[in-house]
Amino acid sequence: MNKKVALIIMFFILGIVLIFHFLILTEQIPYDKVWAGKLNSVEEMKSFEIFSILLNIFMLTVLYIKYRQLEKGVNNKVTDILIWIFAGFFALNTVGNLFSKSMIELILGTFLTLTSAILCFVIVKKKKTKAQPGV
C-alpha cells in the first residue's frame, strides 16, 4: 500500500474518531458505553474525552506534516519516531479494546485500532533497497 493512501485513510479514521469523541463529550453518546465501561462520572468522562480529542488533533497534525514531507520528498526522523509511537499506542489500545464490556467497542474499537496500527506501520516503514552488484 502506498504511504499517501495510508495517510488519507488515517485522516478519515481520525476524523471519524474526533466526531465520536465530541459526541461523547456533548453527551450525545452515553459515557458508560465507552472507555471499556470504566468511567464513573461526567467529570471523569470530560477529562478523558478532552485528553483524547487533543491527542487525536496532535496525531492528525503529525500525520499531516508527514503527508507534506512525502509531497516534498523529504524525510524527518522526529516525525517518523512519533508515528512509530502512534503505531505502538494503537497496538496497545487494540489489546485494551479486547477487554471492553461493550460489544460495539470490542468489535469496532479493536478493528479501528488494529487498522490504525497497521496503517502507521505502512506510513513509516522503510523501502527495501536492492543490493548493488559489485558494491
Secondary structure, DSSP 8 states (H G I E B T S, - for coil): --HHHHHHHHHHHHHHHHHHHHHHHTTSS-GGGSGGGT--SHHHHHHHHHHHHHHHHHHHHHHHHHHHHHHHT---HHHHHHHHHHHHHHHHHHHHHTT-SSHHIIIIIHHHHHHHHHHHHHHH--------TT-
